[in-house]
Amino acid sequence: MTQNTLNNADYRAAVLSTESKPEALNFGPATLLVALNMAIAASVALDQVKRAIYYGRDMDQKKALDAINVMQSAGEALKFPIGTGRYRDPQDVHFFMQNLPEEVAKNLNPEGLDLRLLHAAIGQFTEAGEFIEGIVPTLLGQPVDKVNLLEEQGDSSWYGEIALDALGYSREQCNFANIKKLTDKKAGRYQKGAFDSNAAIDRDVSAERELLEEGAAQ
């Protein structure tokens, strides 16, 4: 039986031909910043769940609760611009004077924002949410919908390909750098080539950065 496959060069070409490329942000920068901070906080809280399940470690309760508090605060702050339809206001920083540090509000400037990377970041985050949504029914006794999860994983890959193109890397370079960071015999996270829960938590971030830089230069 013939497998339905697509090589990565052709895949990237197809991705780029279907990519949306707006010329301007057209969204309130402060509203965006608060929304992104809420997303980061959600990922931090869920990362603690991941560590408890897969690394056999207790949750860092303070870190998780701090993240939940950020989500709650950000959610409340976003109600005004979203509820009033003023989320595109380019001067929206005054909506958030009680939520943003003065220095952050003063220096907020979307001019340096790469819209392609933003697209990839938000897209991969939302697709991860849809992937999670797809596995929730299995927690309630339903079978896995493999086609749905394949769709969500494919959509996440689509956004990932945009990120790599915007950064100037190939998928193969990304794969190489990632595995080098994890399994390099001298400084990799899992130097023995297998998962280690202690190494997963007690990471040498500086050494990993060096490995990534080496991998990215290949």
Backbone torsions as a table, in degrees:
resi	resn	phi	psi	omega
1	MET	NA	131.7	-178.7
2	THR	-74.8	131.7	178.1
3	GLN	-83.0	137.9	174.7
4	ASN	-83.9	104.0	-176.9
5	THR	-133.7	165.6	179.5
6	LEU	-147.7	125.4	179.8
7	ASN	-70.2	160.8	-170.4
8	ASN	-69.4	-31.7	178.4
9	ALA	-62.8	-45.1	178.7
10	ASP	-69.6	-35.1	178.6
11	TYR	-63.0	-46.8	-179.6
12	ARG	-61.4	-42.5	179.3
13	ALA	-58.9	-41.4	179.1
14	ALA	-68.2	-39.0	177.9
15	VAL	-60.6	-49.8	-175.9
16	LEU	-65.4	-29.9	179.1
17	SER	-74.2	-17.2	-178.8
18	THR	-112.1	10.3	-178.5
19	GLU	-80.1	136.9	173.6
20	SER	-83.3	131.7	-177.5
21	LYS	-131.1	79.4	177.8
22	PRO	-65.1	150.1	-178.2
23	GLU	-82.7	-20.4	-178.4
24	ALA	-143.8	160.5	-178.8
25	LEU	-62.9	-47.0	-180.0
26	ASN	52.0	42.3	-179.2
27	PHE	-156.3	143.2	-179.4
28	GLY	-60.2	123.3	-176.9
29	PRO	-63.8	-35.7	179.3
30	ALA	-71.4	-40.3	176.2
31	THR	-60.3	-42.2	178.0
32	LEU	-62.5	-45.6	-178.5
33	LEU	-60.0	-44.9	-179.6
34	VAL	-65.6	-40.4	178.1
35	ALA	-63.6	-41.4	179.3
36	LEU	-66.5	-39.0	177.5
37	ASN	-63.7	-35.7	177.2
38	MET	-65.6	-40.3	178.6
39	ALA	-65.2	-41.6	178.1
40	ILE	-61.2	-43.4	-180.0
41	ALA	-62.5	-40.2	177.9
42	ALA	-61.8	-40.0	-179.9
43	SER	-68.5	-35.5	178.4
44	VAL	-65.3	-44.6	179.6
45	ALA	-63.1	-43.6	-178.7
46	LEU	-70.4	-29.3	176.5
47	ASP	-62.3	-34.7	177.1
48	GLN	-66.9	-35.7	174.5
49	VAL	-63.6	-44.6	179.3
50	LYS	-58.7	-45.4	-178.5
51	ARG	-63.2	-38.3	-179.9
52	ALA	-65.7	-37.3	-177.9
53	ILE	-80.5	-48.5	-168.5
54	TYR	-100.2	-19.2	-179.9
55	TYR	-106.0	-5.2	178.9
56	GLY	66.9	26.9	-179.2
57	ARG	-111.3	150.2	173.3
58	ASP	-69.0	149.7	177.4
59	MET	-65.1	145.8	168.2
60	ASP	-79.0	95.9	-171.0
61	GLN	-61.9	-39.4	-180.0
62	LYS	-63.8	-44.6	-179.2
63	LYS	-63.0	-42.8	180.0
64	ALA	-65.9	-44.5	-178.6
65	LEU	-68.5	-37.3	175.8
66	ASP	-60.5	-41.4	179.5
67	ALA	-65.0	-40.8	178.3
68	ILE	-63.4	-40.1	177.8
69	ASN	-63.0	-39.2	177.1
70	VAL	-63.2	-43.3	178.9
71	MET	-60.1	-43.7	-179.5
72	GLN	-64.7	-44.7	-179.6
73	SER	-64.5	-44.6	179.9
74	ALA	-64.8	-40.3	179.1
75	GLY	-60.5	-42.8	178.2
76	GLU	-64.8	-41.9	-178.2
77	ALA	-65.4	-32.7	-177.3
78	LEU	-77.4	-14.3	-177.3
79	LYS	-61.3	-36.6	-176.6
80	PHE	-68.7	-57.2	-178.1
81	PRO	-63.3	-35.1	-179.9
82	ILE	-74.5	-44.9	-177.5
83	GLY	-66.1	-30.5	-180.0
84	THR	-95.0	-2.9	-179.0
85	GLY	73.7	18.1	-176.7
86	ARG	-101.8	24.9	-177.8
87	TYR	-72.8	-9.1	176.4
88	ARG	-96.7	-0.3	-176.9
89	ASP	-63.1	117.3	-179.1
90	PRO	-68.2	-15.3	177.9
91	GLN	-107.5	33.9	-173.3
92	ASP	-74.7	-2.3	-176.5
93	VAL	-59.5	-29.7	-179.0
94	HIS	-70.2	-11.8	174.5
95	PHE	-71.3	-21.2	-167.9
96	PHE	-120.9	24.9	-175.4
97	MET	-61.3	-25.2	178.8
98	GLN	-88.8	-8.2	-176.1
99	ASN	-109.2	-26.6	-177.9
100	LEU	-105.0	135.9	173.8
101	PRO	-56.8	147.0	-176.6
102	GLU	-55.1	-41.3	-178.3
103	GLU	-65.4	-37.6	178.7
104	VAL	-66.8	-46.6	179.5
105	ALA	-60.8	-37.9	-177.8
106	LYS	-68.4	-38.2	-173.9
107	ASN	-95.6	0.2	-177.8
108	LEU	-61.2	120.9	-176.7
109	ASN	-151.7	110.1	-176.6
110	PRO	-79.4	0.6	-175.3
111	GLU	-61.3	-32.8	-178.2
112	GLY	-88.2	3.8	-177.1
113	LEU	-76.6	126.9	175.8
114	ASP	-85.1	110.3	-175.4
115	LEU	-66.1	-27.8	178.1
116	ARG	-70.2	-42.7	178.0
117	LEU	-67.2	-37.1	176.3
118	LEU	-62.0	-44.7	178.0
119	HIS	-57.0	-46.4	-179.2
120	ALA	-64.8	-41.0	-178.0
121	ALA	-65.3	-50.7	-179.2
122	ILE	-65.6	-40.9	-179.3
123	GLY	-61.9	-45.1	-179.9
124	GLN	-66.8	-34.2	178.0
125	PHE	-66.3	-47.4	-177.8
126	THR	-68.8	-34.8	177.1
127	GLU	-68.1	-34.8	175.1
128	ALA	-61.7	-38.7	177.0
129	GLY	-62.9	-39.7	178.8
130	GLU	-70.4	-33.1	175.6
131	PHE	-65.1	-44.0	176.8
132	ILE	-60.6	-43.8	178.0
133	GLU	-58.1	-32.8	-179.1
134	GLY	-73.1	-25.2	179.3
135	ILE	-94.8	-13.9	179.7
136	VAL	-56.4	-41.9	179.1
137	PRO	-58.5	-28.0	-180.0
138	THR	-70.0	-22.4	175.4
139	LEU	-74.0	-15.4	-178.8
140	LEU	-109.6	18.3	173.6
141	GLY	92.4	3.7	-179.7
142	GLN	-88.2	154.9	178.5
143	PRO	-73.4	159.4	177.7
144	VAL	-70.1	130.9	173.6
145	ASP	-92.9	90.3	-173.5
146	LYS	-62.8	-37.7	-178.1
147	VAL	-66.5	-40.8	177.4
148	ASN	-62.9	-44.4	-179.5
149	LEU	-68.7	-33.8	174.4
150	LEU	-62.4	-41.0	178.1
151	GLU	-60.7	-47.3	-177.3
152	GLU	-67.4	-38.6	177.4
153	GLN	-66.1	-38.5	177.3
154	GLY	-64.7	-41.1	177.9
155	ASP	-63.7	-39.6	177.2
156	SER	-63.0	-40.3	177.7
157	SER	-63.9	-35.8	178.3
158	TRP	-59.2	-47.9	178.1
159	TYR	-66.4	-37.6	178.6
160	GLY	-62.2	-35.9	179.8
161	GLU	-68.1	-35.9	175.1
162	ILE	-61.9	-44.1	179.7
163	ALA	-59.5	-47.6	-178.4
164	LEU	-63.4	-41.1	178.6
165	ASP	-64.7	-41.7	179.4
166	ALA	-64.6	-32.1	-179.9
167	LEU	-85.4	-12.8	178.9
168	GLY	86.2	24.5	179.7
169	TYR	-117.0	154.4	172.6
170	SER	-90.8	164.0	175.7
171	ARG	-61.8	-37.5	-179.2
172	GLU	-65.2	-39.0	176.2
173	GLN	-63.5	-41.4	179.0
174	CYS	-62.2	-46.1	179.3
175	ASN	-60.0	-44.2	-178.2
176	PHE	-62.9	-48.4	-177.6
177	ALA	-63.5	-38.6	-179.3
178	ASN	-64.3	-48.3	-178.5
179	ILE	-71.2	-33.6	176.2
180	LYS	-61.7	-43.6	178.0
181	LYS	-58.5	-37.4	-174.5
182	LEU	-83.8	-36.5	-168.1
183	THR	-122.7	6.3	177.8
184	ASP	-53.3	133.6	-172.6
185	LYS	-66.5	-24.6	-176.8
186	LYS	-96.5	-39.5	-172.5
187	ALA	-136.6	5.7	-178.6
188	GLY	-67.3	159.0	-179.4
189	ARG	-62.5	-41.8	179.7
190	TYR	-116.6	78.2	-172.7
191	GLN	-64.9	-23.2	178.9
192	LYS	-88.0	0.9	176.1
193	GLY	83.3	11.5	179.6
194	ALA	-139.8	159.4	-178.3
195	PHE	-62.2	140.0	175.9
196	ASP	-139.3	118.6	-174.2
197	SER	-63.5	-35.0	178.8
198	ASN	-66.6	-42.9	179.7
199	ALA	-66.9	-31.3	179.7
200	ALA	-65.9	-30.5	-178.5
201	ILE	-93.5	-49.6	-175.4
202	ASP	-90.8	74.0	-174.7
203	ARG	-87.6	145.5	170.9
204	ASP	-94.5	90.5	-173.4
205	VAL	-62.8	-37.1	-179.9
206	SER	-64.9	-42.9	178.7
207	ALA	-65.3	-39.7	178.9
208	GLU	-64.4	-38.4	178.2
209	ARG	-62.1	-41.9	178.5
210	GLU	-62.0	-41.2	179.1
211	LEU	-65.3	-39.6	178.9
212	LEU	-65.0	-40.6	178.8
213	GLU	-64.5	-39.9	175.9
214	GLU	-63.0	-44.7	-179.0
215	GLY	-64.9	-38.9	-178.5
216	ALA	-69.6	-22.3	-177.4
217	ALA	-85.3	-7.4	-176.9
218	GLN	-66.4	NA	NA
